[in-house]
C-alpha cells in the first residue's frame, strides 16, 4: 500500500508539472504566440498554412519596418525572422516567418469561429503574452463590454495591461476570443479585436477561388527541363496571353528568357507535364522558377503538385505550398514516387488581374 501511495503521489506530481509547462495553446488547436520586435515590440499569433508559418500582429507594432524578429514562448525560446507580406483593416498585419520558430508554428487557419454564445456565457477572461526571455505571462481580465467588432477588457486586481502587450491573445477558458490592440491611458482598460472579426479579415489573403478550367490537350515536341528530365507540357486549363507566352516556354531550355503567362479568369489553373519514355520515373522534387515574371503580382501563390504513374491513372497529391514574391525559384520536395505525369495545380496568384505566370519548371533527377 505504501508503494502504491508513493506511486500515486509521483504520478500526480507529473500531471501537475505537465499542466504547468504546457504551451498556451496546443499545436493544431489554435494559434501559438511569440514576442515580436519591429518598429515597436509587442505580440504575434502564429498560424500555419500549406507548410508555411505566418505571424499576425497589429500593424502599428510593425510600423514602417518590413522585417521583424520573433521569439517563441517554448523551451529554448526559438528565434524567427518575419518579413511583412500585407497590412489590413482593423490595424492588422501579416508576416511570413522563417527560422527555427517556424517549426513551432500553431494551428492551421481555421473557419471563422462562432463566439457569441461563448462571450455571452461569462465575463472572465485572461490575456496571454510571451516575454522577451521566452517566458509566458497571463493576466486576468473582465470583459466589461462585448461588441460586434471589439471587446473591452478591464484588468482584475493584481493585473495590469501596458504598452508592449499589443497583439496578445485574449482567451475565455482555452478558446481565443480576441487580439489586444490598444490601451486607454486614462482607465487602463484594453480594447481587443474579436478573434472572429480578425479571421474574417485575414481569410481573403489566403482565399482560394473555385472552378477548374477545361484541359486543352496538345502534343508539342519534347524539350529539356533545365538539367533534369526531358519534359513536355501536354495540357493546360487556361490559354496564354499571346503566342509568345505559351505553356511550352516552361520547359524550353533553349530560350532562357521566355515566360509563360496564362489568363487568370478562374482558379485553379492546371498544367500537365509528360515525362519522357514509356516507363515511369522516380521523382522526389520539382522546381518552380519565377525569375523574369513581371510584375511580381503575376506569380503563383498557393499551389499543389500531383503525380500519376500512368496516363490513365488517378492523380496522387504529393506536395503543396506557397510561392512568395521574394523567391526567384522554389524547390518543392516530396517523398520519392514513381510517375509518368506531373500536374501543377495553381489555386491563386498575388493579385494581378490579367495573368498568372512562371518562367520555368524543372524536374531534377532523383538521387
C-alpha positions as CSV (number, residue, x, y, z in Angstrom):
1,X,0.0,0.0,0.0
2,X,2.9,2.4,0.8
3,X,4.4,1.8,-2.6
4,X,1.1,2.3,-4.2
5,X,0.6,5.6,-2.4
6,X,4.1,6.8,-3.3
7,X,3.5,5.9,-7.0
8,X,0.2,7.8,-6.9
9,X,1.9,10.9,-5.5
10,X,4.6,10.7,-8.1
11,X,2.0,10.4,-10.9
12,X,0.1,13.4,-9.6
13,X,3.3,15.4,-9.5
14,X,4.0,14.6,-13.1
15,X,0.5,15.5,-14.2
16,X,0.7,18.9,-12.4
17,X,4.1,19.5,-13.9
18,X,2.7,18.8,-17.4
19,X,-0.1,21.2,-16.8
20,X,2.2,24.0,-15.7
21,X,4.6,23.6,-18.6
22,X,2.0,23.1,-21.4
23,X,2.0,25.6,-24.2
24,X,-0.6,28.4,-24.3
25,X,-2.5,26.5,-27.0
26,X,-1.8,23.0,-28.2
27,X,-0.4,22.9,-31.7
28,X,-3.2,22.2,-34.1
29,X,-6.0,23.6,-31.8
30,X,-5.3,27.3,-32.4
31,X,-2.5,29.9,-32.8
32,X,0.6,29.8,-30.7
33,X,2.3,33.0,-29.6
34,X,5.5,34.9,-30.0
35,X,7.2,38.1,-28.8
36,X,7.9,40.4,-31.8
37,X,10.2,43.3,-32.2
38,X,9.9,45.6,-35.2
39,X,9.0,49.3,-35.2
40,X,7.8,48.6,-31.7
41,X,7.8,45.5,-29.6
42,X,4.6,43.5,-29.0
43,X,3.0,40.1,-29.5
44,X,2.2,38.0,-32.5
45,X,-0.1,35.0,-33.2
46,X,1.4,32.2,-35.3
47,X,-0.7,30.2,-37.8
48,X,0.4,27.7,-40.4
49,X,-1.0,27.1,-43.9
50,X,0.3,24.8,-46.6
51,X,3.5,24.2,-44.7
52,X,4.3,27.9,-44.2
53,X,4.2,29.8,-40.9
54,X,2.6,33.2,-40.7
55,X,2.6,35.8,-37.9
56,X,-0.4,38.1,-37.2
57,X,0.3,41.2,-35.2
58,X,-1.1,44.8,-35.0
59,X,0.2,46.9,-37.9
60,X,1.3,49.6,-35.5
61,X,3.8,47.2,-33.9
62,X,5.4,46.6,-37.3
63,X,5.3,50.3,-38.2
64,X,7.2,51.2,-41.3
65,X,9.6,48.3,-40.9
66,X,9.5,45.4,-43.4
67,X,11.4,43.0,-41.1
68,X,10.7,41.7,-37.6
69,X,12.5,39.5,-35.1
70,X,10.3,36.9,-33.2
71,X,10.9,34.8,-30.1
72,X,8.8,31.8,-29.3
73,X,7.3,31.1,-25.9
74,X,8.5,27.5,-25.6
75,X,11.6,25.7,-24.3
76,X,14.7,27.2,-25.8
77,X,12.8,30.3,-27.0
78,X,13.2,29.5,-30.7
79,X,14.0,32.5,-32.9
80,X,12.4,33.5,-36.1
81,X,12.6,36.2,-38.8
82,X,9.4,37.9,-40.1
83,X,9.0,39.5,-43.5
84,X,6.0,41.8,-43.9
85,X,3.5,40.5,-46.5
86,X,0.5,42.7,-46.2
87,X,-1.4,45.1,-43.9
88,X,-5.2,45.0,-43.4
89,X,-8.0,47.0,-41.9
90,X,-8.5,46.9,-38.1
91,X,-4.8,47.6,-37.7
92,X,-3.7,44.1,-38.6
93,X,-0.6,42.9,-40.5
94,X,0.7,39.5,-41.5
95,X,4.3,38.4,-41.9
96,X,6.0,35.3,-43.2
97,X,8.0,33.5,-40.5
98,X,11.2,31.6,-41.2
99,X,13.8,30.1,-39.0
100,X,13.5,27.7,-36.0
101,X,10.3,29.3,-34.8
102,X,8.5,28.3,-38.0
103,X,8.8,24.7,-36.8
104,X,6.8,25.6,-33.7
105,X,4.0,27.3,-35.6
106,X,0.5,27.0,-34.3
107,X,-2.7,25.5,-35.7
108,X,-4.0,25.9,-39.2
109,X,-6.0,29.0,-40.2
110,X,-9.5,27.8,-39.3
111,X,-13.0,28.6,-40.3
112,X,-14.4,31.7,-38.7
113,X,-15.3,30.7,-35.1
114,X,-18.7,31.3,-33.6
115,X,-18.1,33.3,-30.4
116,X,-21.4,34.9,-29.5
117,X,-22.6,32.0,-27.2
118,X,-19.2,31.8,-25.5
119,X,-18.9,35.6,-24.9
120,X,-22.4,35.7,-23.5
121,X,-21.8,32.9,-21.0
122,X,-19.0,34.5,-19.0
123,X,-17.2,37.8,-18.5
124,X,-14.0,36.1,-17.1
125,X,-11.0,36.1,-19.5
126,X,-7.2,36.2,-19.5
127,X,-4.6,37.9,-21.7
128,X,-1.6,35.8,-22.5
129,X,1.7,37.1,-23.8
130,X,5.3,35.9,-24.4
131,X,8.1,37.8,-22.8
132,X,11.4,38.6,-24.5
133,X,13.1,35.8,-22.5
134,X,10.6,33.3,-23.8
135,X,8.5,33.0,-20.6
136,X,4.8,33.3,-20.7
137,X,2.6,35.7,-18.7
138,X,-1.1,35.5,-18.0
139,X,-3.2,38.4,-16.8
140,X,-6.8,38.0,-15.6
141,X,-9.3,40.5,-17.0
142,X,-13.0,41.0,-17.1
143,X,-14.9,41.6,-20.3
144,X,-16.6,44.9,-19.5
145,X,-18.2,45.3,-22.9
146,X,-18.8,42.9,-25.8
147,X,-19.4,44.5,-29.2
148,X,-19.7,43.1,-32.8
149,X,-16.1,44.2,-33.6
150,X,-14.3,45.0,-30.3
151,X,-14.1,43.7,-26.7
152,X,-13.4,46.0,-23.8
153,X,-11.1,44.5,-21.1
154,X,-10.8,45.6,-17.5
155,X,-7.8,44.3,-15.7
156,X,-8.6,42.4,-12.5
157,X,-7.0,43.3,-9.2
158,X,-3.3,42.5,-9.3
159,X,-3.2,42.5,-13.1
160,X,-2.1,45.4,-15.4
161,X,-2.2,46.0,-19.1
162,X,0.6,48.1,-20.6
163,X,2.4,49.1,-23.8
164,X,4.2,46.2,-25.4
165,X,1.2,43.8,-24.9
166,X,-0.4,44.7,-28.2
167,X,-1.1,41.6,-30.2
168,X,-1.6,39.4,-27.1
169,X,-4.2,36.7,-27.2
170,X,-7.4,37.0,-25.2
171,X,-8.8,33.7,-24.0
172,X,-12.0,32.6,-22.4
173,X,-11.1,29.2,-21.0
174,X,-8.8,27.8,-23.7
175,X,-10.7,29.4,-26.6
176,X,-9.2,32.5,-28.4
177,X,-11.8,35.3,-28.4
178,X,-9.7,38.4,-29.2
179,X,-6.4,40.1,-30.0
180,X,-5.4,43.0,-27.8
181,X,-5.0,46.1,-30.0
182,X,-4.8,49.2,-27.8
183,X,-5.0,50.6,-24.2
184,X,-6.9,53.5,-22.7
185,X,-4.3,55.6,-20.9
186,X,-6.9,57.1,-18.5
187,X,-8.8,53.9,-17.5
188,X,-6.1,51.3,-18.0
189,X,-8.6,49.2,-20.0
190,X,-7.8,47.4,-23.1
191,X,-9.5,47.2,-26.5
192,X,-9.3,43.8,-28.3
193,X,-10.4,43.0,-31.8
194,X,-12.7,40.0,-31.7
195,X,-11.0,36.8,-33.0
196,X,-13.8,36.0,-35.4
197,X,-13.5,39.5,-37.0
198,X,-9.7,39.1,-37.3
199,X,-10.1,35.7,-39.0
200,X,-12.7,37.2,-41.3
201,X,-10.3,39.9,-42.2
202,X,-7.4,37.6,-42.9
203,X,-9.1,34.8,-44.8
204,X,-9.3,36.7,-48.2
205,X,-5.5,36.9,-48.2
206,X,-5.5,33.1,-48.2
207,X,-8.7,32.7,-50.2
208,X,-9.0,30.1,-53.0
209,X,-11.2,30.8,-56.0
210,X,-13.3,27.9,-57.2
211,X,-13.9,26.5,-60.6
212,X,-11.4,24.4,-62.5
213,X,-10.8,25.2,-66.2
214,X,-11.1,22.7,-69.0
215,X,-7.9,21.0,-70.1
216,X,-6.8,21.5,-73.7
217,X,-4.6,18.7,-74.7
218,X,-1.7,19.3,-77.1
219,X,1.5,17.4,-78.1
220,X,4.4,19.8,-78.6
221,X,7.8,18.3,-79.2
222,X,9.7,17.2,-76.0
223,X,12.2,19.8,-74.7
224,X,14.7,19.9,-71.9
225,X,13.7,20.9,-68.4
226,X,16.8,22.6,-67.0
227,X,19.5,20.0,-66.2
228,X,16.9,17.4,-65.2
229,X,14.5,15.1,-67.1
230,X,13.2,16.0,-70.6
231,X,9.6,17.1,-70.3
232,X,6.6,18.1,-72.4
233,X,3.6,20.3,-71.4
234,X,0.7,18.2,-72.8
235,X,-2.3,20.0,-71.2
236,X,-3.2,23.4,-69.7
237,X,-6.5,24.7,-68.5
238,X,-6.1,28.4,-69.3
239,X,-5.0,30.0,-72.6
240,X,-1.8,32.0,-72.9
241,X,-1.9,35.8,-73.2
242,X,-0.4,35.5,-76.6
243,X,1.8,33.4,-78.9
244,X,5.0,34.5,-77.1
245,X,3.7,33.3,-73.7
246,X,2.7,29.7,-74.4
247,X,2.9,26.9,-71.8
248,X,5.8,25.2,-73.7
249,X,8.0,28.0,-72.6
250,X,8.1,26.5,-69.1
251,X,10.3,23.6,-70.3
252,X,12.1,25.3,-73.2
253,X,15.8,25.2,-72.1
254,X,16.8,26.8,-75.4
255,X,15.0,30.1,-74.6
256,X,16.1,31.1,-71.1
257,X,14.3,34.4,-71.2
258,X,10.9,33.1,-72.2
259,X,8.0,33.1,-69.7
260,X,4.5,31.6,-69.5
261,X,1.6,33.9,-68.9
262,X,-1.9,32.5,-68.8
263,X,-5.1,34.4,-68.4
264,X,-6.3,34.3,-64.7
265,X,-10.0,34.2,-65.3
266,X,-10.7,31.4,-62.8
267,X,-8.8,29.1,-60.5
268,X,-7.5,26.6,-60.1
269,X,-5.3,26.5,-63.1
270,X,-3.8,23.2,-64.2
271,X,-0.7,22.2,-66.2
272,X,0.1,18.6,-67.0
273,X,3.7,17.6,-67.7
274,X,4.6,14.4,-69.5
275,X,7.9,12.7,-68.6
276,X,9.9,11.0,-71.4
277,X,9.7,7.4,-72.5
278,X,7.2,4.6,-71.9
279,X,8.2,3.9,-68.3
280,X,7.6,5.8,-65.0
281,X,10.5,7.8,-63.4
282,X,11.4,8.2,-59.7
283,X,10.9,11.7,-58.6
284,X,11.4,13.5,-55.3
285,X,11.3,17.2,-56.3
286,X,10.1,19.8,-58.7
287,X,11.5,23.3,-59.1
288,X,9.2,26.3,-60.0
289,X,11.1,29.2,-61.5
290,X,9.7,32.7,-61.3
291,X,12.7,34.8,-62.3
292,X,11.7,37.2,-65.1
293,X,8.0,37.2,-64.3
294,X,6.8,40.9,-64.1
295,X,5.1,42.3,-62.3
296,X,5.5,40.0,-59.2
297,X,1.8,40.0,-58.6
298,X,1.6,37.5,-61.6
299,X,3.5,34.8,-59.7
300,X,1.5,31.8,-58.4
301,X,0.7,31.9,-54.7
302,X,-0.9,28.7,-53.4
303,X,-0.2,25.6,-55.4
304,X,-0.3,21.8,-55.3
305,X,1.8,19.1,-57.1
306,X,0.2,15.8,-58.1
307,X,1.5,12.8,-60.0
308,X,0.2,9.6,-61.6
309,X,2.2,6.6,-62.6
310,X,0.3,6.0,-65.9
311,X,-1.6,8.4,-68.2
312,X,-5.0,6.8,-67.3
313,X,-4.5,6.5,-63.6
314,X,-5.7,8.6,-60.7
315,X,-3.9,11.7,-59.5
316,X,-2.0,11.4,-56.3
317,X,-1.2,14.7,-54.3
318,X,2.4,14.7,-53.2
319,X,3.0,18.3,-52.0
320,X,1.5,21.8,-51.7
321,X,2.8,25.1,-50.7
322,X,3.1,28.9,-51.3
323,X,5.3,30.6,-53.8
324,X,6.4,34.0,-52.4
325,X,7.1,37.1,-54.5
326,X,10.6,37.3,-52.9
327,X,11.6,33.9,-54.2
328,X,13.3,33.7,-57.6
329,X,12.6,29.9,-57.6
330,X,11.1,27.3,-55.2
331,X,12.3,23.8,-54.8
332,X,9.3,21.6,-53.9
333,X,10.5,18.4,-52.2
334,X,8.4,15.3,-51.5
335,X,8.8,11.6,-50.7
336,X,10.2,9.6,-53.7
337,X,7.4,8.4,-56.1
338,X,7.2,6.8,-59.5
339,X,5.5,9.0,-62.1
340,X,4.7,9.3,-65.8
341,X,2.9,12.6,-65.5
342,X,3.0,15.6,-63.1
343,X,0.2,18.1,-62.6
344,X,0.8,21.6,-61.2
345,X,-2.4,23.0,-59.9
346,X,-2.3,26.7,-59.1
347,X,-5.0,27.9,-56.7
348,X,-4.2,31.7,-56.6
349,X,-1.7,34.4,-57.5
350,X,-0.6,37.6,-55.9
351,X,-3.3,39.9,-57.3
352,X,-2.6,40.8,-61.0
353,X,-6.0,40.9,-62.7
354,X,-4.6,39.9,-66.1
355,X,-2.4,36.9,-65.8
356,X,-0.5,34.3,-63.8
357,X,2.9,33.2,-64.8
358,X,6.2,31.3,-64.4
359,X,9.4,31.3,-66.3
360,X,10.3,27.6,-65.9
361,X,9.5,24.2,-64.4
362,X,12.5,21.9,-63.8
363,X,12.3,18.2,-62.8
364,X,15.6,17.1,-61.1
365,X,16.6,13.5,-61.5
366,X,16.1,11.7,-58.2
367,X,19.3,10.7,-56.4
